[in-house]
Amino acid sequence: MKNFTWSEHVNNHTSRKAVCYISAYNGITVYTSIIEPYFSYFSLAWDSISQTLSNKIQRLQNQAAAL
């Protein structure tokens, strides 16, 4: 089993592109019920990452919230 670094982990998740073909209401529902809790829960674990990786995660969260 390979041990990922924080950099590999963040890059793996931020390189994915989502195409959204759902209504704004459904997009908000998906974001608040599925995506947002991950950002809230893992923010404690991400406390030790670099500012560069933190900025990448923040951009991803902003993009997800804008859907």
C-alpha positions as CSV (number, residue, x, y, z in Angstrom):
1,M,0.0,0.0,0.0
2,K,1.4,3.4,-1.0
3,N,1.5,6.2,1.6
4,F,0.2,9.4,0.0
5,T,1.6,12.8,1.0
6,W,-0.7,15.7,1.6
7,S,0.4,17.2,-1.7
8,E,-0.5,14.0,-3.7
9,H,-3.8,13.8,-1.9
10,V,-4.8,17.4,-2.5
11,N,-3.6,17.3,-6.1
12,N,-5.5,14.1,-6.8
13,H,-8.8,15.6,-5.6
14,T,-8.3,19.1,-7.0
15,S,-7.5,17.8,-10.5
16,R,-11.0,16.4,-11.0
17,K,-13.4,18.5,-13.0
18,A,-17.1,18.3,-12.4
19,V,-19.7,19.1,-15.0
20,C,-23.0,20.0,-13.5
21,Y,-26.3,19.3,-15.3
22,I,-28.6,19.7,-12.4
23,S,-30.8,22.5,-11.2
24,A,-29.4,25.2,-8.8
25,Y,-31.7,23.9,-6.1
26,N,-30.4,20.3,-6.4
27,G,-26.8,21.6,-6.7
28,I,-27.2,23.4,-3.4
29,T,-28.7,20.3,-1.8
30,V,-25.9,18.1,-3.0
31,Y,-23.3,20.6,-1.9
32,T,-24.7,21.2,1.6
33,S,-25.5,17.5,2.3
34,I,-22.5,15.7,0.7
35,I,-19.6,18.1,-0.1
36,E,-19.6,20.7,2.6
37,P,-19.4,18.2,5.6
38,Y,-16.1,16.9,4.2
39,F,-14.6,20.3,4.2
40,S,-15.8,20.9,7.7
41,Y,-14.8,17.6,9.1
42,F,-11.3,17.4,7.5
43,S,-10.4,21.0,8.3
44,L,-8.9,19.7,11.6
45,A,-6.7,17.2,9.8
46,W,-5.6,19.8,7.2
47,D,-4.3,22.1,9.9
48,S,-0.8,20.9,9.3
49,I,-0.7,21.4,5.5
50,S,1.2,24.1,3.7
51,Q,-0.4,27.4,2.7
52,T,-0.2,26.4,-1.0
53,L,-2.2,23.3,-0.4
54,S,-4.6,25.1,1.8
55,N,-5.2,27.6,-1.0
56,K,-5.9,24.8,-3.4
57,I,-8.5,23.3,-1.1
58,Q,-10.1,26.7,-0.5
59,R,-10.4,27.2,-4.3
60,L,-12.0,23.8,-4.7
61,Q,-14.5,24.6,-1.9
62,N,-15.3,27.9,-3.5
63,Q,-15.9,26.2,-6.9
64,A,-18.1,23.6,-5.3
65,A,-20.1,26.3,-3.5
66,A,-20.6,28.2,-6.8
67,L,-22.2,25.3,-8.6
